[in-house]
Each structure stands twice: as C-alpha cells, then as structure tokens.
Amino acid sequence: MTPAKARLSTCRVQFNDLCAKHRNYDLGLILDIVPNRMAASHEKPW
C-alpha cells in the first residue's frame, strides 16, 4: 500500500468512527464542501 493510500484509509476509518459516534446519539452529519475559489478573502468582497 502506498503512503497516500494508507493515509486515505486511516482518514476513512476515522470518519466512519465519527459517524458511528454520531449515530449513537441519534445525530446525523452534514458535510459541506466549498471549493477554494469560494474562500473568503480581502480580494473578494462578497
């Protein structure tokens, strides 16, 4: 397994663990991904 795949695998396991912990409390998880071009900065007043 390459180092990148190993990191991805670890992240996936941690994310699944986080989701399972949320389910234990009858909570859900919303993941909102915003592209970098939408990031707040002084050059973009909106």
mmCIF file of the N, C-alpha and C atoms, coordinates in Angstrom:
data_MODEL
# 
_entry.id   MODEL 
# 
loop_
_atom_site.group_PDB 
_atom_site.id 
_atom_site.type_symbol 
_atom_site.label_atom_id 
_atom_site.label_alt_id 
_atom_site.label_comp_id 
_atom_site.label_asym_id 
_atom_site.label_entity_id 
_atom_site.label_seq_id 
_atom_site.pdbx_PDB_ins_code 
_atom_site.Cartn_x 
_atom_site.Cartn_y 
_atom_site.Cartn_z 
_atom_site.occupancy 
_atom_site.B_iso_or_equiv 
_atom_site.pdbx_formal_charge 
_atom_site.auth_seq_id 
_atom_site.auth_comp_id 
_atom_site.auth_asym_id 
_atom_site.auth_atom_id 
_atom_site.pdbx_PDB_model_num 
ATOM 1   N N  . MET A 1 1  ? 0.850   -1.177 0.000  1.00 0.00 ? 1  MET A N  1 
ATOM 2   C CA . MET A 1 1  ? 0.000   0.000  0.000  1.00 0.00 ? 1  MET A CA 1 
ATOM 3   C C  . MET A 1 1  ? 0.897   1.242  0.000  1.00 0.00 ? 1  MET A C  1 
ATOM 4   N N  . THR A 1 2  ? 0.555   2.179  -0.848 1.00 0.00 ? 2  THR A N  1 
ATOM 5   C CA . THR A 1 2  ? 1.342   3.411  -0.919 1.00 0.00 ? 2  THR A CA 1 
ATOM 6   C C  . THR A 1 2  ? 1.033   4.282  0.300  1.00 0.00 ? 2  THR A C  1 
ATOM 7   N N  . PRO A 1 3  ? 1.944   5.208  0.636  1.00 0.00 ? 3  PRO A N  1 
ATOM 8   C CA . PRO A 1 3  ? 1.691   6.106  1.776  1.00 0.00 ? 3  PRO A CA 1 
ATOM 9   C C  . PRO A 1 3  ? 0.393   6.910  1.622  1.00 0.00 ? 3  PRO A C  1 
ATOM 10  N N  . ALA A 1 4  ? 0.092   7.346  0.402  1.00 0.00 ? 4  ALA A N  1 
ATOM 11  C CA . ALA A 1 4  ? -1.135  8.125  0.181  1.00 0.00 ? 4  ALA A CA 1 
ATOM 12  C C  . ALA A 1 4  ? -2.368  7.270  0.441  1.00 0.00 ? 4  ALA A C  1 
ATOM 13  N N  . LYS A 1 5  ? -2.350  6.036  -0.022 1.00 0.00 ? 5  LYS A N  1 
ATOM 14  C CA . LYS A 1 5  ? -3.494  5.144  0.206  1.00 0.00 ? 5  LYS A CA 1 
ATOM 15  C C  . LYS A 1 5  ? -3.624  4.796  1.686  1.00 0.00 ? 5  LYS A C  1 
ATOM 16  N N  . ALA A 1 6  ? -2.506  4.676  2.368  1.00 0.00 ? 6  ALA A N  1 
ATOM 17  C CA . ALA A 1 6  ? -2.539  4.385  3.806  1.00 0.00 ? 6  ALA A CA 1 
ATOM 18  C C  . ALA A 1 6  ? -3.166  5.547  4.568  1.00 0.00 ? 6  ALA A C  1 
ATOM 19  N N  . ARG A 1 7  ? -2.803  6.784  4.197  1.00 0.00 ? 7  ARG A N  1 
ATOM 20  C CA . ARG A 1 7  ? -3.391  7.965  4.850  1.00 0.00 ? 7  ARG A CA 1 
ATOM 21  C C  . ARG A 1 7  ? -4.883  8.043  4.578  1.00 0.00 ? 7  ARG A C  1 
ATOM 22  N N  . LEU A 1 8  ? -5.275  7.782  3.328  1.00 0.00 ? 8  LEU A N  1 
ATOM 23  C CA . LEU A 1 8  ? -6.688  7.820  2.963  1.00 0.00 ? 8  LEU A CA 1 
ATOM 24  C C  . LEU A 1 8  ? -7.461  6.755  3.731  1.00 0.00 ? 8  LEU A C  1 
ATOM 25  N N  . SER A 1 9  ? -6.879  5.597  3.855  1.00 0.00 ? 9  SER A N  1 
ATOM 26  C CA . SER A 1 9  ? -7.523  4.516  4.599  1.00 0.00 ? 9  SER A CA 1 
ATOM 27  C C  . SER A 1 9  ? -7.705  4.909  6.060  1.00 0.00 ? 9  SER A C  1 
ATOM 28  N N  . THR A 1 10 ? -6.695  5.517  6.657  1.00 0.00 ? 10 THR A N  1 
ATOM 29  C CA . THR A 1 10 ? -6.779  5.962  8.047  1.00 0.00 ? 10 THR A CA 1 
ATOM 30  C C  . THR A 1 10 ? -7.852  7.024  8.206  1.00 0.00 ? 10 THR A C  1 
ATOM 31  N N  . CYS A 1 11 ? -7.910  7.964  7.282  1.00 0.00 ? 11 CYS A N  1 
ATOM 32  C CA . CYS A 1 11 ? -8.921  9.023  7.333  1.00 0.00 ? 11 CYS A CA 1 
ATOM 33  C C  . CYS A 1 11 ? -10.320 8.431  7.216  1.00 0.00 ? 11 CYS A C  1 
ATOM 34  N N  . ARG A 1 12 ? -10.473 7.456  6.328  1.00 0.00 ? 12 ARG A N  1 
ATOM 35  C CA . ARG A 1 12 ? -11.784 6.835  6.145  1.00 0.00 ? 12 ARG A CA 1 
ATOM 36  C C  . ARG A 1 12 ? -12.225 6.119  7.421  1.00 0.00 ? 12 ARG A C  1 
ATOM 37  N N  . VAL A 1 13 ? -11.311 5.413  8.062  1.00 0.00 ? 13 VAL A N  1 
ATOM 38  C CA . VAL A 1 13 ? -11.626 4.718  9.311  1.00 0.00 ? 13 VAL A CA 1 
ATOM 39  C C  . VAL A 1 13 ? -12.031 5.731  10.378 1.00 0.00 ? 13 VAL A C  1 
ATOM 40  N N  . GLN A 1 14 ? -11.295 6.828  10.488 1.00 0.00 ? 14 GLN A N  1 
ATOM 41  C CA . GLN A 1 14 ? -11.609 7.852  11.482 1.00 0.00 ? 14 GLN A CA 1 
ATOM 42  C C  . GLN A 1 14 ? -12.957 8.511  11.191 1.00 0.00 ? 14 GLN A C  1 
ATOM 43  N N  . PHE A 1 15 ? -13.237 8.768  9.912  1.00 0.00 ? 15 PHE A N  1 
ATOM 44  C CA . PHE A 1 15 ? -14.510 9.371  9.540  1.00 0.00 ? 15 PHE A CA 1 
ATOM 45  C C  . PHE A 1 15 ? -15.668 8.428  9.861  1.00 0.00 ? 15 PHE A C  1 
ATOM 46  N N  . ASN A 1 16 ? -15.506 7.147  9.542  1.00 0.00 ? 16 ASN A N  1 
ATOM 47  C CA . ASN A 1 16 ? -16.549 6.166  9.846  1.00 0.00 ? 16 ASN A CA 1 
ATOM 48  C C  . ASN A 1 16 ? -16.774 6.061  11.352 1.00 0.00 ? 16 ASN A C  1 
ATOM 49  N N  . ASP A 1 17 ? -15.708 6.157  12.126 1.00 0.00 ? 17 ASP A N  1 
ATOM 50  C CA . ASP A 1 17 ? -15.818 6.140  13.581 1.00 0.00 ? 17 ASP A CA 1 
ATOM 51  C C  . ASP A 1 17 ? -16.594 7.364  14.070 1.00 0.00 ? 17 ASP A C  1 
ATOM 52  N N  . LEU A 1 18 ? -16.296 8.519  13.512 1.00 0.00 ? 18 LEU A N  1 
ATOM 53  C CA . LEU A 1 18 ? -17.016 9.745  13.863 1.00 0.00 ? 18 LEU A CA 1 
ATOM 54  C C  . LEU A 1 18 ? -18.503 9.603  13.551 1.00 0.00 ? 18 LEU A C  1 
ATOM 55  N N  . CYS A 1 19 ? -18.831 9.068  12.390 1.00 0.00 ? 19 CYS A N  1 
ATOM 56  C CA . CYS A 1 19 ? -20.231 8.882  12.006 1.00 0.00 ? 19 CYS A CA 1 
ATOM 57  C C  . CYS A 1 19 ? -20.930 7.912  12.950 1.00 0.00 ? 19 CYS A C  1 
ATOM 58  N N  . ALA A 1 20 ? -20.240 6.847  13.337 1.00 0.00 ? 20 ALA A N  1 
ATOM 59  C CA . ALA A 1 20 ? -20.823 5.865  14.263 1.00 0.00 ? 20 ALA A CA 1 
ATOM 60  C C  . ALA A 1 20 ? -21.102 6.514  15.614 1.00 0.00 ? 20 ALA A C  1 
ATOM 61  N N  . LYS A 1 21 ? -20.196 7.357  16.075 1.00 0.00 ? 21 LYS A N  1 
ATOM 62  C CA . LYS A 1 21 ? -20.406 8.051  17.349 1.00 0.00 ? 21 LYS A CA 1 
ATOM 63  C C  . LYS A 1 21 ? -21.609 8.985  17.265 1.00 0.00 ? 21 LYS A C  1 
ATOM 64  N N  . HIS A 1 22 ? -21.796 9.638  16.132 1.00 0.00 ? 22 HIS A N  1 
ATOM 65  C CA . HIS A 1 22 ? -22.968 10.491 15.940 1.00 0.00 ? 22 HIS A CA 1 
ATOM 66  C C  . HIS A 1 22 ? -24.242 9.652  15.993 1.00 0.00 ? 22 HIS A C  1 
ATOM 67  N N  . ARG A 1 23 ? -24.233 8.505  15.319 1.00 0.00 ? 23 ARG A N  1 
ATOM 68  C CA . ARG A 1 23 ? -25.420 7.640  15.300 1.00 0.00 ? 23 ARG A CA 1 
ATOM 69  C C  . ARG A 1 23 ? -25.787 7.159  16.702 1.00 0.00 ? 23 ARG A C  1 
ATOM 70  N N  . ASN A 1 24 ? -24.792 6.963  17.559 1.00 0.00 ? 24 ASN A N  1 
ATOM 71  C CA . ASN A 1 24 ? -25.069 6.535  18.936 1.00 0.00 ? 24 ASN A CA 1 
ATOM 72  C C  . ASN A 1 24 ? -25.958 7.533  19.676 1.00 0.00 ? 24 ASN A C  1 
ATOM 73  N N  . TYR A 1 25 ? -25.913 8.796  19.260 1.00 0.00 ? 25 TYR A N  1 
ATOM 74  C CA . TYR A 1 25 ? -26.717 9.846  19.884 1.00 0.00 ? 25 TYR A CA 1 
ATOM 75  C C  . TYR A 1 25 ? -27.858 10.296 18.983 1.00 0.00 ? 25 TYR A C  1 
ATOM 76  N N  . ASP A 1 26 ? -28.191 9.470  17.985 1.00 0.00 ? 26 ASP A N  1 
ATOM 77  C CA . ASP A 1 26 ? -29.243 9.789  17.008 1.00 0.00 ? 26 ASP A CA 1 
ATOM 78  C C  . ASP A 1 26 ? -28.995 11.121 16.315 1.00 0.00 ? 26 ASP A C  1 
ATOM 79  N N  . LEU A 1 27 ? -27.745 11.393 16.017 1.00 0.00 ? 27 LEU A N  1 
ATOM 80  C CA . LEU A 1 27 ? -27.372 12.603 15.300 1.00 0.00 ? 27 LEU A CA 1 
ATOM 81  C C  . LEU A 1 27 ? -26.899 12.237 13.899 1.00 0.00 ? 27 LEU A C  1 
ATOM 82  N N  . GLY A 1 28 ? -27.041 13.167 12.999 1.00 0.00 ? 28 GLY A N  1 
ATOM 83  C CA . GLY A 1 28 ? -26.530 12.998 11.649 1.00 0.00 ? 28 GLY A CA 1 
ATOM 84  C C  . GLY A 1 28 ? -25.320 13.886 11.449 1.00 0.00 ? 28 GLY A C  1 
ATOM 85  N N  . LEU A 1 29 ? -24.769 13.827 10.270 1.00 0.00 ? 29 LEU A N  1 
ATOM 86  C CA . LEU A 1 29 ? -23.604 14.638 9.939  1.00 0.00 ? 29 LEU A CA 1 
ATOM 87  C C  . LEU A 1 29 ? -23.806 15.225 8.552  1.00 0.00 ? 29 LEU A C  1 
ATOM 88  N N  . ILE A 1 30 ? -23.671 16.527 8.438  1.00 0.00 ? 30 ILE A N  1 
ATOM 89  C CA . ILE A 1 30 ? -23.745 17.200 7.144  1.00 0.00 ? 30 ILE A CA 1 
ATOM 90  C C  . ILE A 1 30 ? -22.345 17.680 6.811  1.00 0.00 ? 30 ILE A C  1 
ATOM 91  N N  . LEU A 1 31 ? -21.858 17.286 5.673  1.00 0.00 ? 31 LEU A N  1 
ATOM 92  C CA . LEU A 1 31 ? -20.530 17.686 5.225  1.00 0.00 ? 31 LEU A CA 1 
ATOM 93  C C  . LEU A 1 31 ? -20.708 18.658 4.064  1.00 0.00 ? 31 LEU A C  1 
ATOM 94  N N  . ASP A 1 32 ? -20.294 19.879 4.266  1.00 0.00 ? 32 ASP A N  1 
ATOM 95  C CA . ASP A 1 32 ? -20.441 20.929 3.258  1.00 0.00 ? 32 ASP A CA 1 
ATOM 96  C C  . ASP A 1 32 ? -19.053 21.256 2.720  1.00 0.00 ? 32 ASP A C  1 
ATOM 97  N N  . ILE A 1 33 ? -18.826 20.937 1.471  1.00 0.00 ? 33 ILE A N  1 
ATOM 98  C CA . ILE A 1 33 ? -17.512 21.165 0.858  1.00 0.00 ? 33 ILE A CA 1 
ATOM 99  C C  . ILE A 1 33 ? -17.609 22.391 -0.049 1.00 0.00 ? 33 ILE A C  1 
ATOM 100 N N  . VAL A 1 34 ? -16.751 23.369 0.218  1.00 0.00 ? 34 VAL A N  1 
ATOM 101 C CA . VAL A 1 34 ? -16.728 24.600 -0.560 1.00 0.00 ? 34 VAL A CA 1 
ATOM 102 C C  . VAL A 1 34 ? -15.416 24.652 -1.333 1.00 0.00 ? 34 VAL A C  1 
ATOM 103 N N  . PRO A 1 35 ? -15.493 24.863 -2.652 1.00 0.00 ? 35 PRO A N  1 
ATOM 104 C CA . PRO A 1 35 ? -14.258 24.947 -3.443 1.00 0.00 ? 35 PRO A CA 1 
ATOM 105 C C  . PRO A 1 35 ? -13.382 26.113 -2.983 1.00 0.00 ? 35 PRO A C  1 
ATOM 106 N N  . ASN A 1 36 ? -12.094 25.975 -3.138 1.00 0.00 ? 36 ASN A N  1 
ATOM 107 C CA . ASN A 1 36 ? -11.156 27.026 -2.718 1.00 0.00 ? 36 ASN A CA 1 
ATOM 108 C C  . ASN A 1 36 ? -11.443 28.367 -3.382 1.00 0.00 ? 36 ASN A C  1 
ATOM 109 N N  . ARG A 1 37 ? -11.954 28.347 -4.582 1.00 0.00 ? 37 ARG A N  1 
ATOM 110 C CA . ARG A 1 37 ? -12.213 29.621 -5.262 1.00 0.00 ? 37 ARG A CA 1 
ATOM 111 C C  . ARG A 1 37 ? -13.321 30.413 -4.576 1.00 0.00 ? 37 ARG A C  1 
ATOM 112 N N  . MET A 1 38 ? -14.069 29.761 -3.683 1.00 0.00 ? 38 MET A N  1 
ATOM 113 C CA . MET A 1 38 ? -15.141 30.431 -2.961 1.00 0.00 ? 38 MET A CA 1 
ATOM 114 C C  . MET A 1 38 ? -14.682 30.907 -1.576 1.00 0.00 ? 38 MET A C  1 
ATOM 115 N N  . ALA A 1 39 ? -13.426 30.707 -1.268 1.00 0.00 ? 39 ALA A N  1 
ATOM 116 C CA . ALA A 1 39 ? -12.914 31.061 0.054  1.00 0.00 ? 39 ALA A CA 1 
ATOM 117 C C  . ALA A 1 39 ? -13.013 32.570 0.298  1.00 0.00 ? 39 ALA A C  1 
ATOM 118 N N  . ALA A 1 40 ? -13.222 32.925 1.543  1.00 0.00 ? 40 ALA A N  1 
ATOM 119 C CA . ALA A 1 40 ? -13.283 34.339 1.908  1.00 0.00 ? 40 ALA A CA 1 
ATOM 120 C C  . ALA A 1 40 ? -11.884 34.939 1.855  1.00 0.00 ? 40 ALA A C  1 
ATOM 121 N N  . SER A 1 41 ? -11.795 36.125 1.295  1.00 0.00 ? 41 SER A N  1 
ATOM 122 C CA . SER A 1 41 ? -10.519 36.837 1.259  1.00 0.00 ? 41 SER A CA 1 
ATOM 123 C C  . SER A 1 41 ? -10.800 38.325 1.087  1.00 0.00 ? 41 SER A C  1 
ATOM 124 N N  . HIS A 1 42 ? -9.775  39.132 1.301  1.00 0.00 ? 42 HIS A N  1 
ATOM 125 C CA . HIS A 1 42 ? -9.925  40.583 1.141  1.00 0.00 ? 42 HIS A CA 1 
ATOM 126 C C  . HIS A 1 42 ? -10.110 40.964 -0.328 1.00 0.00 ? 42 HIS A C  1 
ATOM 127 N N  . GLU A 1 43 ? -9.629  40.137 -1.248 1.00 0.00 ? 43 GLU A N  1 
ATOM 128 C CA . GLU A 1 43 ? -9.761  40.429 -2.681 1.00 0.00 ? 43 GLU A CA 1 
ATOM 129 C C  . GLU A 1 43 ? -11.184 40.171 -3.193 1.00 0.00 ? 43 GLU A C  1 
ATOM 130 N N  . LYS A 1 44 ? -11.954 39.394 -2.437 1.00 0.00 ? 44 LYS A N  1 
ATOM 131 C CA . LYS A 1 44 ? -13.324 39.055 -2.844 1.00 0.00 ? 44 LYS A CA 1 
ATOM 132 C C  . LYS A 1 44 ? -14.280 39.609 -1.802 1.00 0.00 ? 44 LYS A C  1 
ATOM 133 N N  . PRO A 1 45 ? -14.854 40.778 -2.049 1.00 0.00 ? 45 PRO A N  1 
ATOM 134 C CA . PRO A 1 45 ? -15.685 41.426 -1.035 1.00 0.00 ? 45 PRO A CA 1 
ATOM 135 C C  . PRO A 1 45 ? -16.983 40.703 -0.727 1.00 0.00 ? 45 PRO A C  1 
ATOM 136 N N  . TRP A 1 46 ? -17.440 39.799 -1.593 1.00 0.00 ? 46 TRP A N  1 
ATOM 137 C CA . TRP A 1 46 ? -18.716 39.134 -1.317 1.00 0.00 ? 46 TRP A CA 1 
ATOM 138 C C  . TRP A 1 46 ? -18.497 38.052 -0.316 1.00 0.00 ? 46 TRP A C  1 
# 
